[in-house]
Amino acid sequence: MKAKNIYIYLTASLFIISTGCKKVLDQPVLGQYQTSNFFTSDANAILGVNAAYAPLTFTDGASNAIWVLGDLASDDAIKGSSDGDQSDFLSVQNFNINPSNSAVEAVWKRYYDGVFACNVVTDGLATSQPGVSEPVRASVLAQAEFLRAYYYFNLTAAYGKIPLHLKVETPAELQSPALPQAQIYAQIEKDCQAAAAVLPTTWTGADVGRVTKGAALSLLAKTYLFEQKWALAASTAQQVEALGVYSLLPVFADNFRAATKNNAEAVFSIQHTSGLVPYQGNNLNAWFAPRPLNGYGFYLPTQSLVNNFEKAPDGTVDPRLDYTVGRAGHPYFDSAFDPSWTSTGYVSKKHTQPLSEIPVNIRGDGNLNYQAIRFSEVLLIEAEALNESGSSAAALIPLNKVRKRARESYLYDASLPGYGTVPAGLLPDVSITDQSSLRDIIRAERRSELALEFHRFFDIIRYGQAYAAAALSNKPNFNFTTNQFFPIPESEREANLKLGE
């Protein structure tokens, strides 16, 4: 559903999660609520699940700080701005992280608020309710199951062992230990499978943007990938492809343009719309824009990331580089790039918009979606899983689809120099079938394709200690054993005394 329609009644529905600004472990005794008081109609059931979508958004770049954990902790970006501005984000970048770190607190709170909102729905609609039609009940329940899986996927990727809450609990029940990742992943699998069995392949009209069967299968494939269940990851990614509703856009950058959002490559797209009350704009547009353009100057890409993009023999660079970062000698949308904007030489482009679309007076109210899962990632999941399971020749097929789209942007984007002809030798099809060599190629391809989309640190960690040590070698405080997961916030440990068990 478009953001205008998903969230327009959010204020009315927030009484369900009226303590959403508090820690999940500080919720009042909501375990005693009566479902008959709210889930009495199709409209209210839909309101309930709409509230469960709300924590996904980037209406405040500080409260949804997954970009800090996912990229500032990695080798792809640094904080930017001044050292004293959001110093806790700098601490994440430098691995001087204590349990009271504001980014660590923010992601935990935000995603557990999402879990809680989902549990309100799954509790309230676990059985038939008078006034709620069965098709709506099944659809709303499946959406909540997917969203809960997505929140838990991010939580366990970030924190490792975490508590698992599957219903609206009493204060006594909320005192629960952190469980091993295997148990969290098992629940994610279960929720994704249940959701995929019910959700439609597409939505139409005002419902475009709601989660789909493809989103559930894609998250399931990604979960299998993180669990190293290679055969299941590959076959599940292939199920997504077999749905026949997704394709790679001819021009890579169209994934990150407001005019072309909710497109054929968007498997799971978190919706943002400007000019709404309550506010539903993408606030990252302000956080990541240069300060002279009324931005905050955060989130600067690194030279290491830029070096990852391949070049043709004549020096022509992978076009994804200039779609992803602003740099000297190339325009920053409709503004001239100024090297004084950045200490690294680069600024991010994927989550920001031209001034012609979002002028300086509403810089923080962007209408770009966040592409949580794109079809290109599904193809790369398939490629990686096939290679790791010993089917390296088969892995070349999805891998080369991604590379082909990237180089052929030259055939479809008239703004590229030399438009109409792919530069000789640029991003050629890969033919190597040695598993180890192909593994390195797939990892580098994933880094270029998904750069600055908040995935990189979690990829670095799942690749293992040797890879992480090399990738983060410029971070002297990084220790794989200590830092592969972020600390559970101190405030949660104080509220849930069983977290130490």
VODOKE-100598 format. One record per atom (N, C-alpha, C): y, x negated, z; residue in one letter. Coordinates in steps of 0.05 Angstrom, whole numbers, plus 5000, padded with zeros to 4 digits. Atoms other than C-alpha are relative to their C-alpha. Example, Ala and Ser with C-alpha at 12.3 -4.5 7.8 and 13.67 -1.06 7.14 Angstrom:
% residues 2
497649825000a491047545156a502449825000a497650164999s497947275143s502250155014s
This chain:
% residues 501
497649835000m500050005000m502549825000m497550155001k507049754985k501250005028k499050034972a510649505047a501850245007a498249784994k515750065041k498450245012k501649774991n510150565053n498249935023n501850084978i505450165098i501550015026i498750054975y510750025150y502350205007y497649844995i515950575144i499850165025i500449854976y512850955202y499149825023y501050184980l511350335242l501250055028l498849954974t516350495297t498750235014t501249764988a513251175307a497249945011a502850054993s506250875312s499849785021s500250234982l508050295358l499450085029l500849934973f506750705420f497149945005f502850074997i499450555407i499849715011i500150284992i500949815416i502749945013i497350024989s507149895459s500449755015s499650264987t505849235494t499549784980t500650205021g505248855428g501649755003g498550244995c510648365451c499049855024c501250144977k506448175511k497449874992k502650125005k500247745514k497950225001k502149805000v493948125498v498650035027v501449984974l491147955565l501750125022l498249864981d497148275599d500350294994d499749725007q496048955568q499650185024q500649814979p496449555615p497450134996p502649895000v490449985627v499850204976v500349845024l489950235555l497150074995l502749935004g482450255560g499450295008g500449734991q483250945591q501250214982q498749805017y486951275533y497950194989y501749805012q484051905502q500650014970q499750005029t482851875427t501150274990t499149745009s484152615422s503150035001s497149984998n491452475440n501449894975n498750125023f492752095376f498550054974f501549985025f487152105324f499250294995f500449725003t488052835309t500550104972t499449935028s489852825235s499649764982s500150225019d489152415172d502549835001d497550154999a496452235177a500149815023a500050184977n495651955247n498049784998n502050215004a489351575229a501249784982a498750205018i493251235173i502249855015i498050134983l499051095221l498749795017l501450194982g494050755267g499349754986g500750245014v491550275215v502449864989v497550135009n498550155188n501149815021n499150174979a500349875256a498349745002a501850244999a494349395250a500749804978a499150185020y497449105187y502549845009y497450114993a504048945221a500049705008a499950284992p502248275254p499549804978p500550185022l500347985186l502649894989l497650065015t507547955163t501549765011t498350224993f512647395164f502950105003f497349904995t518547815186t501549825019t498850204983d519847255236d498449754998d501550255005g517946545218g499149865024g500950134976a517346335290a497750155014a502149864986s512946895316s497450014984s502550045015n507946825259n500149724990n499750295005a507446075261a497549874989a502450125011i500945985224i500749784980i499250225017w504845555175w500449745015w499750244984v506245065231v497349875005v502750114995l498944995250l498649924975l501550055025g496345025179g501149774983g498950205018d501144545145d501549785014d498650224987l505644165193l498149815014l502050184988a499543895228a498449844979a501550135022s496943665160s501649784987s498650205016d499043145109d501650124978d498649875022d502443655064d503050055005d497249934995a509043795100a500849895028a498950064974i513643585157i501950215008i498449784990k518044015200k502750034986k497349995011g524843825171g502050095021g497849924982s531344075201s500749765018s499450214981s533743675261s497749995021s502350034981d528843395313d500250205023d499749824977g531743835368g499750304993g500349725008d531144475327d497050074997d502949944999q524344785343q498449755005q501350264994s522044135376s497050045004s502849964997d515344445392d498549994974d501250025026f513944485318f499649704992f500250295004l515343735314l497749895016l502250094983s510343645371s497350064987s502449945015v505043985329v499649804978v500150195022q506643535270q499149725010q500650274989n506042915315n497650005019n502349984981f500143165357f500749925028f499350024971n503943145422n500050295010n500249714996i501443845436i499050065028i500949914974n501044155504n499450304998n500849715001p498244855520p502350205001p497749824999s505245135528s501649984974s498550035026n507344945457n500650284988n499249735009s511145535427s498550094975s501549925024a507545525360a497150075007a502849944991v500745495394v499950275014v499849754987e502846075438e500450234980e499349785018a505746475380a497750094983a502349935017v499646455335v497950155016v501949874982w495046635392w500850295005w499149734993k499247225413k500150184976k499649835024r500747475344r497350104989r502549925011y493547485320y498350165019y501349834981y490747765384y501350285003y498749745002d495948315380d498850154976d501349885023g492948445312g497250105006g502749914992v485948475341v500250255017v499849774983f488248965394f500650254984f499349775016a491449425342a497650094984a502449935015c484949405302c498050145019c501949884981n480849565364n500850295008n499149734996v485150175377v498950194979v501049845022v483050435309v497050025001v502949995000t475750245314t498950165023t500749834977d475250565383d500550294993d499249735004g478951185362g498550154978g501349885022l475051295298l497049924998l502850085000a468151045318a498250244994a501449755006t465751765314t501950194987t498349805013s468252365276s502050125020s497949884984q474752655302q500950264987q499049755011p477053375294p502849954987p497550035014g482653385243g500249764982g500150245017v480852715211v497850034980v502149965020s477152795146s498249754998s501950225001e471052365136e500849784981e499150225017p473651985075p502249845012p497850154988v480051795112v498949845024v501250144977r476151615175r498649754991r501650235010a471451155136a501849794989a498150195012s477150835097s501649855021s498350124979v481550715158v498449815017v501850164984l475750445198l499349744986l500650245016a473849955142a502449824998a497750175001q480949715136q500449855026q499750134973a481249575211a497949795004a502150214997e474649205208e500749754985e499250235015f477148755153f502349855014f497750134988l483748625188l499249855026l501050144976r480148455253r498649744993r501450245009a475747965215a502049794992a498050195009y481847645184y501549875024y498750114977y485347565251y498249815015y501950174986y479147275283y499449744984y500450245016f478046795224f502249805006f497850184994n484946505235n500049895028n500150094972l484146485310l497949795005l502150204994t477546115310t500449744983t499250245015a479945645254a502049835016a497950144985a485845465298a499149905027a500650064972y482845475368y497149945006y502850054995g475345405360g498650215017g501349814981k471845745419k502250195011k498049804992i475646385435i498650255012i501149744991p474547055471p499650194977p500649805021l471647615429l500450285013l499549734990h474648305443h499550194977h500849815021l471648875403l500650295007l499249734992k474449475439k502549985017k497849994981v480549685479v498949985028v501450064975e478749385546e501750045024e498749994974t480349475618t500849725008t499250274991p483748905655p497549835009p502450154991a476948715685a498449904976a501550085024e473648705617e501449784984e498550205014l479248275589l499649725012l500850264988q476947725637q497449924987q502450085015s472147415587s500149724991s500050285008p470046715569p500449964970p499950085028a471246355504a497249964990a502750025011l465146405459l499949804977l500350195021p462445895410p500850124973p499249915027q464945925338q497850164986q502249865014a458046145315a500050305006a499949714993q458846805353q502450144988q497649885013i465846915326i499550044971i500649985029y463546775255y498150234995y501949795004a457747255264a501450275000a498649755000q462547815282q501850034976q498449995024i467147635224i498250094977i501949925021e461147685178e499450305001e500849724996k459148355207k502350194992k497749835007d466248645200d500549994970d499650025029c466948385129c497950164984c502249865014q460248665108q500450305002q499549714996a461849345138a502350104984a497649925015a468649365106a499450004970a500650025029a466049145037a498350234991a501849785007a460949705038a501650264995a498549755001v466450235043v502649984983v497350025013l473049965014l499850024970l500049985029p474850114942p500649734987p499350255014t475549564890t502949984994t497150005004t482749774877t501250245013t498349784991w488250214904w502150064978w498049945019t493350574863t502550125014t497649884990g500450824871g501149885026g498850104975a503450774941a498049855017a501950144983d496950494969d499449714990d500450285009v497149844928v500949815022v499550194979g496849274977g498250035024g502049974979r491649565024r497649834993r502350185004v485449145034v497950144983v501949905020t479849224983t497249885005t502750124999k472449084974k500249704993k499850285007g474448434939g501149835022g498950154978a478548214998a497949955022a502150034980a472748345046a497949804991a502050195010l467847975002l501149714999l498750275002s472747394992s500249875028s499950114973l473847315067l497249935010l502850064992l466347345077l499149744987l500750255013a465346795025a501349775013a498550224987k470646375059k498849945027k501350044974t467346475126t497449854997t502450155005y460646255098y500649714993y499350275007l464145645069l500649845025l499350144975f466945455137f497549955017f502550034985e460045545166e498049824986e501750165017q457045115111q497450144992q502149845011k452545675089k500450024970k499250055027w453145425019w499050214980w501149815019a448545894981a501350275003a498849744995l451446515014l503050004991l497250025009a458546265001a500250034970a499949995029a457146164928a499350284989a500849735010s453546824917s502050215007s498049804993t458847214954t502549974984t497750055018a464446894914a499450114972a500849895026q460547084852q500150314999q499749714998q460347804876q502950094996q497149935004v467947804878v500649984970v499550035029e468147544807e498850234984e501549795014a463048064785a501450275002a498649744998l467648634808l501650054975l498649975025g471548504744g502950105003g497249914996v478348674774v502049775004v498350224995y481047974785y500049804977y499850205020s483447444737s502349815007s497950204996l487746814737l502450074983l497749955015l494846934716l500549784980l499450215019p496946564653p501949785010p498150194989v502746244690v499649995030v500550044972f501145964758f502250115018f497749934983a508146084786a500450305003a499749714997d507646834775d498750115026d501149934974n503546854839n502250005022n498050054979f509946674877f502850104990f497649875010r515147104841r500050295008r499949734990a517447764869a499550204977a500349825022a517448084800a497150044991a502849995009t510047944790t498050005023t501949994977k507048054859k498150244997k502249805002n500948504871n498850004972n501050055027n498048214807n497049985000n502950025004a491048104780a498749775015a501150234985e490247454820e500150055030e499649954971a492347744887a497650165011a502349874987v485947884926v500950135026v498949904975f489447974993f502849905003f497250075001s496947984991s501550155023s498649884977i501148095054i502850084991i497749875013q506848555035q502649955014q497350014989h514248445044h501950144981h498049865016t520048865020t502749975013t497350034990s527548745028s501350275005s498249774996g532549245055g498850245014g501249784987l528049665098l500750015030l499749964972v528849945168v497550165009v499950264988p524749735207p499849774980p499850245017y525749045177y497249914991y502550095011q520048835131q500349784979q499650225019g522948245092g498549755008g501350254995n519847565086n502149805011n498050174986n523747135136n499549704993n500450275008l520546495111l501949914978l498050065021n525546535054n502449865012n497950144986a530746315105a499149745013a501150244987w526445825144w499749774981w500750225018f524445425083f502249934980f497950065019a530845445042a501849785011a498250224991p535744855044p502450125015p497849914983r541344905095r502550074984r497649935015p547044885044p499850274985p500449755013l543945505012l499450225021l500249814977n544145865080n497150035010n502650014988g537045675098g500049835025g500250154975y534445315159y499149714995y500850275007g531744695123g497449905011g502650084990f524744705151f497949964977f502449995017y518044555118y500449844975y499550185022l519043945074l497349884990l502550125011p513243735028p500149695002p500250294997t510843015035t499449864973t500750165024q510042454984q497050004996q503049995003s502542474999s499150244984s500749765015l502243184974l500749974970l499050045027v506343024912v498149814985v501850195013n501742434897n497350124993n502649875005n495742904897n499950134972n500049865025f497943244833f499549804977f500850185022e494842934771e502249984978e498250055022k498642644712k498349954974k501250065026a496942614638a500549704994a499650295006p496541914606p503049944993p497150055006d503841994582d501850045024d498449974976g506142134653g500750295006g499449714994t506742894647t498450095024t501449924975v505143184715v498950284998v501149744996d500843774732d502350205004d497749814997p505644374723p500150135027p500049884974r503544634791r501949865019r498250154982l507744084823l502750135001l497249895000d514444364800d500150295005d500149724991y512145074813y499950015030y500550004971t510644864885t502249875016t497950144985v516144374905v502549974982v497550085013g523444254888g500449705003g499650294999r525143524870r502249924981r497850115016a530443094839a499350014970a500349985029g531443194764g498950264990g501049735008h528843904765h501650215016h498449794986p532644544782p498450135023p501149844978y531344904847y500650294995y499549735009f530745594818f502750014984f497549985014d537845774797d502249835012d498150194988s541145214837s499249724991s500650285006a541744474822a498849875025a501250134977f537244054867f501849785010f498350204987d541043624916d498249835019d501750164983p537143034947p500849995029p499250004971s541243095011s498850235015s501249774987w537543735026w497549915017w502650064990t531243365047t499749715007t500650284992s528842735083s497649894986s502450095014t522442705042t500449984970t499649995029g525342804973g499250264988g501249765011y522343494966y500650245019y499849754985v523244224988v497850194989v502149815007s518244794986s501250224982s499149795018k518745324931k498350255002k501849785002k512745774941k500850255016k499349774982h515746214996h503050065000h497149965001t523046204975t500750124973t499149855024q527046584923q502749914990q497450075011p532946464877p502250165014p497749854990l539846664901l500650244984l499549765016s540147144843s498350245009s501749784989e534647544878e500750075028e499349964972i536247444951i502449825006i497650164996p543447214961p500249905029p499950134974v545746805020v500450195023v499449824978n548047395061n497550155010n502649884991i540847675064i497749804997i502050215004r537147015060r497450055015r502449964984g532247205115g498550264994g501249745006d530347865082d498849994972d501250035026g526147635023g498050214994g502149815007n521348064984n497649884986n502450125009l516047564967l497650075018l502549974985n508947724989n499049735008n501550244994y504747205024y497250044989y502649985013q498547084982q497849885019q501950104980a493247035037a497449914986a502350085016i487447004987i500650064971i499749975029r488146884913r497349964986r502650025014f482646934861f499449714993f500650285005s483446194846s498649875024s501450114977e481346044917e497150095000e502849915002v475146474907v498449834981v501450185019l473346054846l499549725012l500450264987l474345414886l498050015023l502149974981i470045684942i497349994986i502550005015e464645814891e499349724990e500550275010a465445114861a499149825022a500850184978e465144764928e497250075011e502649924989a459245174953a497749934981a502150075019l455245064889l499549705000l500450294999n456544314891n498549915025n501350084975e454544264964e497150095002e502849905000s448244664952s498349864979s501650165020g446044174897g500250104972g499749895028s448244584836s502749894989s497550125008s453644094814s500850084972s499349935028a453244264740a501250284999a499049724999a454245004756a502850015012a497450014986a460144824801a502349944980a497950075019l463944564740l501350254987l499049765014i464745264711i502450125015i497649894986p469245574765p502249795004p497950214997l472744904777l501749974975l498550045025n474644834704n501650244992n498349775005k477245544701k502749975014k497650054985v482345354754v501749794986v498650225013r484244714718r501250094973r499149905026k484745064650k502550175003k497749834996r489545584677r502549835006r497750174992a493945034708a501249874975a498950155023r494644624644r501150194979r499149825021e495345224599e502550165008e497349894994s501645444636s501949924978s498350105022y504745024580y499950194976y500249825023l502445554530l501450265005l498949744994y505646134567y502750005014y497550024985d511745884606d502049854982d498050125018a517645764559a501949825014a498250184986s521445404614s498949725002s501250274998l516644814612l500849834976l499450175023p518744224569p497649964983p502350025018g514344194508g498450254998g501349745000y512644924515y498650054973y501649935023g507245154467g497849804994g502050205004t503044524470t499249885027t500950134976v498744264527v500149704996v499950295003p500343524538p497249884999p502650125004a494543094515a499049875026a501350124977g489742914571g500950115027g499149884975l493043364623l497950185012l502049834986l488043654673l497650074982l502349955017p482043574627p497750135016p502349894987d475643944642d498449775013d501650194985v471443574694v497150024990v502850005009s464543364670s498149855019s501650164980i462242934729i498150185015i501949844984t456043204763t498849855024t500850144976d455042674816d501250155024d499149824979q455443084880q502349885016q497950124984s459642594920s502749984985s497650025016s464642464864s501250274995s499049745005l465143194848l501250135025l498949904974r466343354922r502949915003r497250104998d472542914921d501850144981d498449865021i475043244857i500650285009i499549724992i474143944884i501950015024i498250004977r477643774949r502949944991r497350055010a483543474911a501150244984a499149775015e483744074865e500950235019e499249794981r483944554924r502749935013r497450084987r489644154955r502350064981r497849945019s493844204891s500450304996s499949715007e492144934876e501250165023e499249844977l493345184947l502149875017l498150154985a498744704968a502150185012a497949854985l503644985020l499450295003l500849724995e499645625030e498750035027e500749994971f498045455103f497049965005f502950054997h490745245092h499249715006h500850285002r490944495090r498749885025r501150134976f489844285163f497250105005f502649894994f483944755170f497949894980f501850135019d480844455107d499549715009d500350284990i482043745133i497949995022i501950014977i478243905197i497250074991i502849935008r472344245163r498749794982r501150215017y471543655116y498849785018y501350184982g469643245177g501849775010g498450204986q471942665220q501049784982q499250225017a472042115167a502350084982a497949905018y476242535119y502550045016y497649944984a480942755174a501449755009a498850254992a482042055199a501549874978a498650125023a483941815130a502450174992a497749825008a488342425113a502349985020a498049994979l492042385179l500549725012l499850274990s492241635186s502949925008s497250064993n499841645190n500950155025n499449864974k499442065254k498449865022k501550174981p497641565308p498950155024p501049854977n496642095361n497650184993n502249825008f491442475321f497349885009f502750074993n484442445350n498250234993n501549785011f479142855315f498750165022f501449864979t475243025378t501950175016t498049864984t481443225416t501650214985t498149845015n485543535360n498950174978n501149845022q480743885313q500750305005q499149734993f482744525350f502549985018f497649994983f489344715382f499250115028f500749914973p489344845457p500450305004p499549724992i488545545484i502550005017i497550004985p495445725510p499650025030p500150004971e496645595583e500450275012e499549734989s499246295594s497550174999s502449855002e492646575571e497949905021e501850114979r488746115617r500750115027r499149894975e492946365674e499350295003e500649724999a491647085656a497050064999a503049965002n484247025639n498749765013n501150234985l480946595691l497349914991l502650085010k474346585654k500249824975k499750165023l477246185596l499049715005l501050274994g475245545632g497049985002g502950014996e467945745635e498649904974e
